[in-house]
Amino acid sequence: MDFKSGVIYQAYIKSFNDTDGNGIGDLKGITEKIPYLEKLGVEMVWINPFYPSPQNDNGYDIADYYGIDPMFGTMDDFDELIEVAEQHGIGIMMDLVINHTSTEHEWFQKALAGDEKYQDYYILREAPEGQKYPTNWVSKFGGPAWEPFGDTGKYYLSLFDPTQADLNWRNPEVRKEAADIVNFWMNKGVKGFRLDVINLIGKDEEFVNSTGDLDQEKSLYTDNPIVHDYLKELNHRSFGKYPEFVTVGEMSSTSIESCIGYTKPENDELDMAFNFHHLKVDYPNGEKWTKAPFDFLELKKIMNDWQIGLGENGGWNALFWNNHDQPRAISRFGDDKNYREKTTTSQAHILHFLHGTPFVYQGEEIGMTDPYFDEMDQYQDVESHNAYDSLIEEGKSHEEAIEIIKAKSRDNSRTPMQWNDEKHAGFTEGTPWIEVADNYKVINVENELENGEIFNYYQKLIQLRKDMEIIQIGAYEPMFLEHEQVWAYRRKHDDQELITFSNFYGDPITLDISNEVEDGDWDYLLGNYGEKAFHKNLELAPYEAVSFIRTTE
Ligand code: TEU
């Protein structure tokens, strides 16, 4: 796949399509829907982890990198998926979770059993005199970042769940293991890898306490310059050998400078990077577990900074509104009650005309919303349950805590894919591992393909990127950055100019664009309210998005 002209779909396998009635999506379920994904126009599917795992963190706690967890199918099912996808011009992208393993992985079990070779695969430290843990760091899922290592008196580092132990990448054996894993799956026909929290693999030799400020603490183990060396080494040992192979790094709490380094082609590291800053604009003072409106100007500013930062310095952005760790963007930043279709298509429009590779998260292409679960027993995510417990400990009432979980939980995007209006939305004949959103009778693929406007709009956006170099590689320039309601920008390439506008809210607005846009033969290119003539006083309906193009002298 040429990642500069193609679009990648994300399938959260556990919730995509269940073919054996165990209530959990599976590999055969993805194979069955490959024609649907081809119809959408995507050229690659990123599948979240399906390796053997105790599923404490939904597969991001891997116990065996060379297998398929039976709940998702068999290696034969995997081989069939690769084959069928290839026949439909779609590449399979897997998830490489190599910052940590499950504590049930044989490496960790051998380490616990005293095998020094494998003890050095992990980060084991003693607590200094007068201190409970080696450092005062906190886990990203809450609680201390260190866990007792058996009865050795030492602790192992686990930045996520206690059953996820961080690997010691300073150990060349560990780095070789990573390359072997990638080469194994590449030889099985995999065409891409998403690398999980890969900018956390470069821990210092020395582990020191933080000041207690979370950002300062994260800087102690995030984007260490040695990560570039590790990625270059992995690249040369594995995917760097295949120019067509696509890699995207998930960069937690990262910087533009670091991501330019990770994605600049001449650095031989990765093709592109996910950053999450634009999805923290409803985290007042960086606090995720709060119910707060999003800051639109901050959202535009961040996206603008990353467009310019990477675009003008040889880097490459992975563009996304949704994934399996975030609430659905139409429920978070739009109006999924009164303007669900227009919110979805305008958000997609503003993202797909940007510089970078767009990702479409399952359900986005039919306008799926958050489920608005009211009870904690409807939530399955370890992070959400830990957060609820902490909110209650902090003195919040159950009602207050639930409202926050409802707004921010990762389960908001993990409910089953809604295929039709039958039981469990056609996801499973069994009992789904997590409830289906109760609006599935209206919001489902069958209904969308027959009567909807969203799926078709995504098809158009994806096709335009394939056809138009200006969308693929055109230079980006902001417009109306300080405007409180409209998001606008320009792309330029050779003798072409493309301007895009989106009313990000539900009130109609007339925008005088005469200061930002020269007169000229602007042709309508695409709009979610249909054909529209260019006008210096541009009228934008609620959640309207439109683009015009012209050929300059
Ligand atoms: O997510 C990394 C990550 O930073 C998330 O923890 C994110 O900050 C958080 O979920 C937002 O609420 C990756 C995977 O995408 C996630 O599913 C895993 O839980 C995590 O790594 C550990 O592997």
Residues whose N, C-alpha, C, O or C-beta is under 5 A from the ligand:
A	BS01	TEU	D57 Y60 K140 F160 D196 V197 S252 D325
